[in-house]
Amino acid sequence: QVQLVESGGGLVQAGGSLRLSCAASGRDFSWFHMGWFRQVSGKEREFVASISDRGAKPYYVDSVKGRFTISRDYANNTVYLQMNSLLPEDTAVYYCAADAMITTQAKPLQVAGVDYWGGGTLVTVSS
């Protein structure tokens, strides 16, 4: 059974840091582009960051560039999102995603193209 399980969310003050983890199981995800989305209640799910399958090339939405870092551990089928200098507007449920897109380039993931989703982890940044 394929599963993506996020962890690491929580409550943090503005300016603080959190590290999200996504443990993937059930198949080999090394050929998948992996990524993170976030969603605030009542709004659409938005792309945050992705990392390519081979070469681990990152891609970030402009609002998190310089603050967030995505990485992956191929041996353990795990993806991480290091979030620094957090802002109240980063508050959301963060979802891990896997996309089997066929490209060697770093690209943003699209909601409609995601093959597997995690269940989400809540990040709350207080001001």
Accessible surface in RSA format (square Angstrom, percent):
REM  Atomic radii and reference values for relative SASA: ProtOr
REM  Chains: A
REM  Algorithm: Lee & Richards
REM  Probe-radius: 1.40
REM  Slices: 20
REM RES _ NUM      All-atoms   Total-Side   Main-Chain    Non-polar    All polar
REM                ABS   REL    ABS   REL    ABS   REL    ABS   REL    ABS   REL
RES GLN A   1   185.83 103.9 122.10  89.2  63.73 151.7  54.89 116.8 130.94  99.3
RES VAL A   2    45.96  30.2  25.14  22.8  20.82  50.2  25.14  21.8  20.82  56.5
RES GLN A   3    89.13  49.8  84.16  61.5   4.97  11.8  13.63  29.0  75.50  57.3
RES LEU A   4     9.57   5.3   0.39   0.3   9.19  23.1   0.39   0.3   9.19  24.7
RES VAL A   5    81.63  53.7  77.62  70.3   4.01   9.7  79.15  68.8   2.48   6.7
RES GLU A   6    18.84  10.8   2.69   2.0  16.16  38.5   0.00   0.0  18.84  15.4
RES SER A   7    61.24  51.8  56.61  75.6   4.63  10.7  42.06  89.6  19.19  26.9
RES GLY A   8    36.57  45.1   0.00   N/A  36.57  45.1  23.69  65.0  12.89  28.9
RES GLY A   9    29.23  36.0   0.00   N/A  29.23  36.0   2.43   6.7  26.80  60.0
RES GLY A  10    30.18  37.2   0.00   N/A  30.18  37.2  30.05  82.5   0.13   0.3
RES LEU A  11   133.76  74.5 101.09  72.3  32.68  82.1 101.09  71.0  32.68  87.9
RES VAL A  12    23.89  15.7  19.10  17.3   4.79  11.5  23.89  20.8   0.00   0.0
RES GLN A  13   138.01  77.2 135.33  98.9   2.68   6.4  37.09  78.9 100.92  76.5
RES ALA A  14    48.85  44.9  25.54  39.4  23.31  53.0  25.89  36.5  22.96  60.8
RES GLY A  15    56.29  69.4   0.00   N/A  56.29  69.4  30.37  83.4  25.92  58.0
RES GLY A  16    22.22  27.4   0.00   N/A  22.22  27.4  20.82  57.1   1.41   3.1
RES SER A  17    56.78  48.0  37.83  50.5  18.95  43.7  22.00  46.9  34.77  48.7
RES LEU A  18    33.87  18.9  28.83  20.6   5.04  12.7  33.87  23.8   0.00   0.0
RES ARG A  19   128.69  54.0 114.48  58.4  14.20  33.8  33.60  45.9  95.09  57.6
RES LEU A  20     0.00   0.0   0.00   0.0   0.00   0.0   0.00   0.0   0.00   0.0
RES SER A  21    27.04  22.9  27.04  36.1   0.00   0.0  12.33  26.3  14.71  20.6
RES CYS A  22     0.00   0.0   0.00   0.0   0.00   0.0   0.00   0.0   0.00   0.0
RES ALA A  23    52.06  47.9  50.02  77.2   2.05   4.7  50.02  70.4   2.05   5.4
RES ALA A  24     8.07   7.4   0.69   1.1   7.38  16.8   0.69   1.0   7.38  19.5
RES SER A  25    52.68  44.5  49.14  65.6   3.54   8.1  43.23  92.1   9.45  13.2
RES GLY A  26    52.37  64.6   0.00   N/A  52.37  64.6  18.07  49.6  34.29  76.8
RES ARG A  27   116.08  48.7  96.84  49.4  19.24  45.8  33.18  45.3  82.90  50.2
RES ASP A  28    85.66  60.0  70.96  70.6  14.71  34.8  39.74  93.5  45.92  45.8
RES PHE A  29     2.09   1.0   2.09   1.3   0.00   0.0   2.09   1.3   0.00   0.0
RES SER A  30    10.22   8.6   9.47  12.6   0.76   1.7   8.25  17.6   1.98   2.8
RES TRP A  31   156.11  62.6 148.98  72.1   7.13  16.7 129.94  69.3  26.17  42.5
RES PHE A  32     8.63   4.3   8.63   5.3   0.00   0.0   8.63   5.2   0.00   0.0
RES HIS A  33     0.70   0.4   0.70   0.5   0.00   0.0   0.00   0.0   0.70   0.8
RES MET A  34     1.17   0.6   1.17   0.8   0.00   0.0   1.17   1.0   0.00   0.0
RES GLY A  35     0.00   0.0   0.00   N/A   0.00   0.0   0.00   0.0   0.00   0.0
RES TRP A  36     0.00   0.0   0.00   0.0   0.00   0.0   0.00   0.0   0.00   0.0
RES PHE A  37     1.69   0.8   1.69   1.0   0.00   0.0   1.69   1.0   0.00   0.0
RES ARG A  38    15.19   6.4  15.17   7.7   0.01   0.0   2.29   3.1  12.90   7.8
RES GLN A  39    52.80  29.5  48.52  35.5   4.28  10.2  10.30  21.9  42.50  32.2
RES VAL A  40    66.47  43.7  62.60  56.7   3.87   9.3  65.08  56.5   1.39   3.8
RES SER A  41   113.87  96.2  80.85 107.9  33.02  76.1  53.53 114.0  60.34  84.5
RES GLY A  42    86.66 106.9   0.00   N/A  86.66 106.9  43.61 119.7  43.05  96.4
RES LYS A  43   143.15  69.8 130.73  80.2  12.42  29.6  82.50  74.3  60.65  64.6
RES GLU A  44   156.72  90.0 141.35 106.9  15.37  36.6  59.82 115.7  96.90  79.1
RES ARG A  45    64.28  27.0  49.85  25.4  14.43  34.4   8.57  11.7  55.71  33.8
RES GLU A  46    76.47  43.9  73.07  55.3   3.40   8.1  31.54  61.0  44.93  36.7
RES PHE A  47    27.28  13.6  20.17  12.5   7.11  18.5  20.17  12.2   7.11  20.4
RES VAL A  48     0.10   0.1   0.10   0.1   0.00   0.0   0.10   0.1   0.00   0.0
RES ALA A  49     0.00   0.0   0.00   0.0   0.00   0.0   0.00   0.0   0.00   0.0
RES SER A  50     1.28   1.1   1.28   1.7   0.00   0.0   0.10   0.2   1.17   1.6
RES ILE A  51     4.55   2.6   4.21   3.1   0.35   0.8   4.55   3.3   0.00   0.0
RES SER A  52     0.66   0.6   0.00   0.0   0.66   1.5   0.03   0.1   0.63   0.9
RES ASP A  53    15.87  11.1  15.87  15.8   0.00   0.0   0.00   0.0  15.87  15.8
RES ARG A  54   103.74  43.6  99.86  50.9   3.88   9.2  48.14  65.8  55.61  33.7
RES GLY A  55    63.00  77.7   0.00   N/A  63.00  77.7  33.29  91.4  29.71  66.5
RES ALA A  56    36.39  33.5  25.09  38.7  11.30  25.7  25.09  35.3  11.30  29.9
RES LYS A  57    83.18  40.6  81.59  50.1   1.59   3.8  58.16  52.4  25.02  26.6
RES PRO A  58    68.15  49.7  53.96  49.2  14.19  51.6  53.96  44.6  14.19  88.2
RES TYR A  59    87.49  40.8  83.89  47.7   3.60   9.4  46.61  35.0  40.88  50.4
RES TYR A  60    37.64  17.6  33.54  19.1   4.10  10.7  28.37  21.3   9.27  11.4
RES VAL A  61    44.69  29.4  40.54  36.7   4.15  10.0  44.69  38.8   0.00   0.0
RES ASP A  62   112.05  78.5  95.00  94.6  17.04  40.3  36.57  86.1  75.47  75.3
RES SER A  63    66.40  56.1  43.07  57.5  23.34  53.8  52.49 111.8  13.91  19.5
RES VAL A  64     0.00   0.0   0.00   0.0   0.00   0.0   0.00   0.0   0.00   0.0
RES LYS A  65   120.04  58.6 101.06  62.0  18.98  45.2  56.52  50.9  63.52  67.7
RES GLY A  66    87.90 108.4   0.00   N/A  87.90 108.4  44.13 121.1  43.76  98.0
RES ARG A  67    37.91  15.9  33.82  17.2   4.10   9.8  30.74  42.0   7.17   4.3
RES PHE A  68     5.09   2.5   0.00   0.0   5.09  13.2   0.00   0.0   5.09  14.6
RES THR A  69    74.80  53.2  73.80  74.8   1.01   2.4  45.27  60.8  29.53  44.6
RES ILE A  70     7.13   4.1   0.00   0.0   7.13  17.2   0.00   0.0   7.13  19.3
RES SER A  71    47.23  39.9  46.01  61.4   1.22   2.8  34.89  74.3  12.34  17.3
RES ARG A  72    32.23  13.5   7.81   4.0  24.43  58.2   1.43   1.9  30.81  18.7
RES ASP A  73    44.07  30.9  37.88  37.7   6.19  14.6  15.27  35.9  28.80  28.7
RES TYR A  74    79.75  37.2  62.39  35.5  17.36  45.2  64.93  48.8  14.82  18.3
RES ALA A  75    99.18  91.2  54.32  83.8  44.86 102.0  67.41  94.9  31.77  84.2
RES ASN A  76    98.67  68.0  80.12  77.4  18.55  44.7  19.65  47.3  79.02  76.4
RES ASN A  77    35.87  24.7  29.58  28.6   6.29  15.1  14.79  35.6  21.08  20.4
RES THR A  78    16.44  11.7  14.29  14.5   2.15   5.1   5.89   7.9  10.54  15.9
RES VAL A  79     3.28   2.2   3.28   3.0   0.00   0.0   3.28   2.8   0.00   0.0
RES TYR A  80    42.58  19.9  42.58  24.2   0.00   0.0  16.22  12.2  26.35  32.5
RES LEU A  81     0.00   0.0   0.00   0.0   0.00   0.0   0.00   0.0   0.00   0.0
RES GLN A  82    56.86  31.8  56.72  41.5   0.14   0.3  28.10  59.8  28.76  21.8
RES MET A  83     0.00   0.0   0.00   0.0   0.00   0.0   0.00   0.0   0.00   0.0
RES ASN A  84    58.33  40.2  58.33  56.4   0.00   0.0  15.48  37.3  42.85  41.4
RES SER A  85    59.35  50.2  56.04  74.8   3.31   7.6  20.38  43.4  38.98  54.6
RES LEU A  86     0.02   0.0   0.00   0.0   0.02   0.1   0.00   0.0   0.02   0.1
RES LEU A  87    70.03  39.0  70.03  50.1   0.00   0.0  70.03  49.2   0.00   0.0
RES PRO A  88    51.93  37.9  44.91  40.9   7.02  25.5  45.18  37.3   6.75  42.0
RES GLU A  89   124.10  71.2  98.96  74.9  25.14  59.9  61.39 118.7  62.71  51.2
RES ASP A  90     0.63   0.4   0.63   0.6   0.00   0.0   0.00   0.0   0.63   0.6
RES THR A  91    43.44  30.9  40.18  40.7   3.26   7.8  38.45  51.6   4.99   7.5
RES ALA A  92     4.58   4.2   0.43   0.7   4.15   9.4   4.58   6.5   0.00   0.0
RES VAL A  93    44.32  29.2  44.13  39.9   0.19   0.5  44.13  38.3   0.19   0.5
RES TYR A  94     0.00   0.0   0.00   0.0   0.00   0.0   0.00   0.0   0.00   0.0
RES TYR A  95    34.02  15.9  34.02  19.4   0.00   0.0   7.44   5.6  26.58  32.8
RES CYS A  96     0.00   0.0   0.00   0.0   0.00   0.0   0.00   0.0   0.00   0.0
RES ALA A  97     0.00   0.0   0.00   0.0   0.00   0.0   0.00   0.0   0.00   0.0
RES ALA A  98     0.00   0.0   0.00   0.0   0.00   0.0   0.00   0.0   0.00   0.0
RES ASP A  99     9.79   6.9   9.79   9.7   0.00   0.0   0.00   0.0   9.79   9.8
RES ALA A 100    47.72  43.9  34.52  53.3  13.20  30.0  36.07  50.8  11.65  30.9
RES MET A 101    44.24  22.9  31.54  20.9  12.70  30.2  38.50  32.7   5.74   7.6
RES ILE A 102   178.16 101.4 144.76 107.8  33.40  80.5 148.42 106.9  29.75  80.7
RES THR A 103    29.40  20.9  16.08  16.3  13.32  31.7  20.13  27.0   9.27  14.0
RES THR A 104    89.88  63.9  88.04  89.3   1.84   4.4  71.03  95.4  18.85  28.5
RES GLN A 105   100.42  56.2 100.42  73.4   0.00   0.0  30.42  64.7  70.00  53.1
RES ALA A 106    27.00  24.8  12.24  18.9  14.76  33.6  12.87  18.1  14.13  37.4
RES LYS A 107    97.80  47.7  97.50  59.8   0.29   0.7  44.93  40.4  52.87  56.3
RES PRO A 108    42.53  31.0  38.55  35.1   3.98  14.5  38.55  31.8   3.98  24.7
RES LEU A 109     2.64   1.5   0.00   0.0   2.64   6.6   0.00   0.0   2.64   7.1
RES GLN A 110   113.70  63.6 111.83  81.7   1.87   4.5  47.29 100.7  66.41  50.4
RES VAL A 111    72.99  48.0  64.49  58.4   8.49  20.5  64.49  56.0   8.49  23.0
RES ALA A 112   105.97  97.4  65.26 100.7  40.71  92.6  75.73 106.6  30.24  80.1
RES GLY A 113    36.13  44.6   0.00   N/A  36.13  44.6  28.31  77.7   7.82  17.5
RES VAL A 114    19.15  12.6   0.00   0.0  19.15  46.1   0.00   0.0  19.15  51.9
RES ASP A 115    77.12  54.0  48.32  48.1  28.80  68.1  11.78  27.7  65.34  65.2
RES TYR A 116    59.35  27.7  55.72  31.7   3.63   9.4  38.38  28.8  20.97  25.9
RES TRP A 117    82.51  33.1  56.31  27.3  26.20  61.5  40.57  21.6  41.94  68.0
RES GLY A 118     7.42   9.1   0.00   N/A   7.42   9.1   1.36   3.7   6.06  13.6
RES GLY A 119    70.84  87.4   0.00   N/A  70.84  87.4  41.05 112.7  29.79  66.7
RES GLY A 120    24.76  30.5   0.00   N/A  24.76  30.5   0.82   2.2  23.95  53.6
RES THR A 121    19.60  13.9  13.39  13.6   6.21  14.8   8.46  11.4  11.14  16.8
RES LEU A 122   103.14  57.4  93.44  66.9   9.70  24.4  93.44  65.6   9.70  26.1
RES VAL A 123     0.00   0.0   0.00   0.0   0.00   0.0   0.00   0.0   0.00   0.0
RES THR A 124    44.65  31.8  44.65  45.3   0.00   0.0  35.61  47.8   9.04  13.7
RES VAL A 125     7.29   4.8   0.00   0.0   7.29  17.6   0.00   0.0   7.29  19.8
RES SER A 126    41.85  35.4  35.25  47.0   6.60  15.2  34.89  74.3   6.97   9.8
RES SER A 127   130.10 109.9  68.02  90.8  62.08 143.0  55.41 118.0  74.69 104.6
END  Absolute sums over single chains surface
CHAIN  1 A     6399.1       4820.1       1579.1       3532.7       2866.4
END  Absolute sums over all chains
TOTAL          6399.1       4820.1       1579.1       3532.7       2866.4
